[in-house]
């Protein structure tokens, strides 16, 4: 069953400040999985980056890199959970006693044209996804960078959002606090953009703190930022 993540509900942000530790590479673990078309991937991680890219192979590779203090090694209680099912894979990290003395990065390589659904909830990490996928992404203290088919929603605190949504055909909310939004959308969508402390530009035309664009359908992209600029453009045909 697919999971829907809400960072607050998941209690990931017990502390938004990482403990100080040396960024030594302690271990790399790699697993290969077969995923059917239109499968899902979910990620839940309190300290580390997520990168998803495509390749020409017909299987999915999940590589986890564990960083920490080489003088103490990998904590015994650290658990990296990769749980496959017929419909997809759930990935999460359990840190020992809630202490973030290490971090775990995910590098996931998926087949081209997989038509995936990707959901990710992270704290203290950047997210980069370049894949044929619909994505729902939430992070605290991290940037979001996407080149995907579409998005069900994007949210970050203390980070920028840069996204190209090539075939967006549904409504979505895109929100950031203390960060800029740079968004490329297909033509024809309605857009409602608002910023408190920042400016808005659409196709290089400057607006003030609000911009409304009426599209040809009922789908609306709502964009909100508190301290940051919003830049909008259309996908080139």
C-alpha positions as a printed Julia matrix, in Angstrom:
237×3 Matrix{Float64}:
  0.0    0.0     0.0
  1.26   3.44   -0.85
  2.01   5.84    1.96
  1.21   9.54    1.93
  3.73  11.58    3.86
  3.2   14.65    5.97
  6.37  15.79    7.66
  4.62  17.07   10.76
  2.6   13.89   11.14
  5.62  11.71   10.59
  7.43  13.61   13.36
 10.55  13.74   11.26
 11.46  17.22   12.39
 12.13  16.49   16.05
 15.19  18.62   15.53
 15.9   20.54   12.35
 19.56  20.86   13.31
 21.92  18.02   12.58
 24.35  16.89   15.21
 27.93  17.72   14.32
 29.79  14.77   12.84
 32.57  14.11   10.41
 31.28  13.43    6.89
 33.31  10.27    6.3
 31.91   7.64    3.95
 31.36   4.61    6.18
 29.5    2.16    3.94
 27.76   1.78    0.59
 24.93  -0.73    0.15
 23.44  -1.52   -3.25
 20.29  -3.5    -4.09
 18.68  -4.27   -7.45
 14.92  -4.7    -7.85
 12.46  -5.34  -10.65
  9.62  -2.81  -10.76
  6.56  -3.02  -12.94
  5.44  -0.02  -14.96
  3.46   2.51  -12.89
  4.96   1.27   -9.63
  5.58   3.51   -6.62
  8.65   4.5    -4.62
  8.44   6.1    -1.17
 11.22   7.6     0.95
 11.31   8.72    4.58
 14.61  10.02    5.93
 15.6   12.46    8.66
 19.15  13.16    7.53
 20.41  12.79    3.99
 19.94  13.49    0.3
 17.8   11.73   -2.28
 18.71  11.53   -5.97
 16.66   9.64   -8.55
 17.83   9.36  -12.16
 17.14   7.16  -15.19
 19.17   4.63  -17.11
 18.75   2.17  -20.01
 18.64  -1.01  -17.9
 15.33  -2.77  -17.13
 15.78  -2.9   -13.34
 15.95  -0.41  -10.48
 19.07   0.04   -8.35
 18.9    1.55   -4.86
 22.27   2.61   -3.48
 22.55   3.88    0.08
 25.66   5.71    1.28
 26.17   6.04    5.02
 28.24   8.98    6.28
 29.5    9.63    9.79
 32.55   9.55   12.03
 35.09   6.99   10.85
 36.5    6.71   14.37
 33.24   5.15   15.59
 31.95   3.53   12.4
 28.38   2.74   11.45
 26.1    2.9    14.52
 24.88  -0.57   15.5
 21.28   0.57   15.83
 21.1    2.32   12.45
 18.5    0.64   10.24
 18.1    1.25    6.52
 14.79  -0.28    5.49
 14.14  -1.16    1.84
 10.86  -3.06    1.64
  9.7   -4.27   -1.78
  6.12  -5.24   -2.57
  4.29  -6.23   -5.78
  3.34  -2.58   -6.36
  6.55  -0.78   -5.41
  9.22  -0.16   -2.77
  9.15   1.65    0.59
 12.49   3.08    1.79
 13.12   4.57    5.23
 15.87   5.09    7.79
 15.66   4.54   11.56
 18.37   6.43   13.42
 19.68   5.12   16.77
 17.82   6.68   19.71
 16.82   9.59   17.5
 20.45  10.76   17.43
 21.57  11.99   14.03
 25.29  11.26   14.39
 25.29   9.97   10.84
 23.42  10.54    7.59
 22.16   8.31    4.81
 21.99   9.34    1.15
 19.88   7.48   -1.41
 20.88   7.23   -5.08
 18.15   5.48   -7.05
 18.44   4.61  -10.73
 15.24   3.61  -12.53
 14.45   2.42  -16.07
 13.41   5.03  -18.6
  9.68   5.4   -19.27
  8.77   3.73  -15.96
  5.79   6.01  -15.26
  6.47   5.94  -11.52
  4.75   7.56   -8.56
  7.35   8.92   -6.13
  6.64  10.23   -2.64
  9.34  11.57   -0.35
  9.42  13.15    3.1
 12.85  14.23    4.3
 14.57  16.55    6.76
 18.06  17.96    6.36
 18.64  16.9     2.8
 18.31  17.9    -0.82
 16.06  16.11   -3.3
 16.82  15.78   -7.01
 14.59  13.73   -9.31
 14.98  13.39  -13.08
 12.55  10.69  -14.18
  9.27   9.85  -15.89
  7.21  10.2   -12.73
  4.53  11.98  -10.78
  6.04  13.22   -7.53
  4.9   14.4    -4.1
  7.84  15.89   -2.22
  8.16  17.5     1.21
 11.4   18.49    2.88
 12.72  20.67    5.7
 16.14  22.28    5.3
 16.75  21.26    1.72
 16.4   22.16   -1.93
 14.08  20.43   -4.4
 15.2   20.01   -8.03
 12.92  18.19  -10.47
 12.61  17.29  -14.14
  9.52  15.08  -14.14
  6.17  14.48  -15.82
  4.04  16.07  -13.1
  3.71  16.79   -9.38
  0.95  16.27   -6.82
  2.6   18.85   -4.55
  5.95  20.33   -3.49
  6.84  21.82   -0.12
 10.07  22.92    1.52
 11.19  25.06    4.44
 14.59  26.74    4.13
 15.21  25.71    0.56
 14.63  26.51   -3.09
 12.31  24.72   -5.51
 13.36  24.35   -9.14
 11.0   22.19  -11.16
 10.17  21.43  -14.77
  6.81  19.67  -15.03
  6.55  18.54  -18.63
  3.01  17.13  -18.73
  1.28  18.58  -15.66
 -2.46  17.94  -16.07
 -3.76  18.19  -12.48
 -3.94  20.84   -9.78
 -1.1   21.09   -7.26
  0.23  23.3    -4.47
  3.85  24.43   -4.38
  5.02  26.08   -1.18
  8.28  27.27    0.33
  9.39  29.35    3.3
 12.76  31.08    2.94
 13.4   30.04   -0.61
 12.84  30.81   -4.28
 10.54  28.99   -6.7
 11.64  28.52  -10.32
  8.91  26.64  -12.16
  8.44  25.57  -15.78
  4.92  24.43  -16.72
  3.02  23.33  -19.82
  0.96  26.06  -21.45
 -2.75  26.22  -20.65
 -2.66  25.74  -16.87
 -4.17  28.27  -14.5
 -1.66  29.73  -12.05
 -2.14  31.58   -8.76
  1.2   32.79   -7.38
  1.78  34.84   -4.24
  4.82  35.96   -2.26
  5.14  37.99    0.95
  8.73  39.22    0.67
  9.8   38.79   -2.92
  8.92  39.35   -6.55
  7.18  37.36   -9.27
  8.22  37.05  -12.91
  6.37  35.31  -15.73
  8.18  34.8   -19.04
 10.65  37.49  -17.86
  7.83  40.0   -17.23
  8.05  41.38  -13.68
  5.0   41.46  -11.39
  4.66  42.47   -7.75
  3.55  40.12   -4.98
  0.69  38.34   -6.78
  0.01  36.88  -10.22
 -3.11  35.13  -11.54
 -3.18  33.43  -14.92
 -6.39  31.92  -16.26
 -5.79  28.76  -18.23
 -7.9   26.71  -20.59
 -8.95  24.09  -18.01
 -9.92  23.73  -14.36
 -6.45  22.65  -13.19
 -4.68  25.28  -11.1
 -1.1   25.47   -9.84
 -0.99  27.43   -6.57
  2.39  28.82   -5.58
  3.18  30.45   -2.24
  6.44  31.66   -0.77
  7.16  33.84    2.25
 10.74  35.0     1.76
 11.66  34.37   -1.83
 11.08  35.11   -5.49
  8.86  33.23   -7.94
  9.93  32.74  -11.56
  7.51  31.11  -14.03
  7.96  29.98  -17.62
  6.35  27.58  -20.1
  7.73  24.31  -21.43
  9.13  24.79  -24.91
  7.16  22.93  -27.56
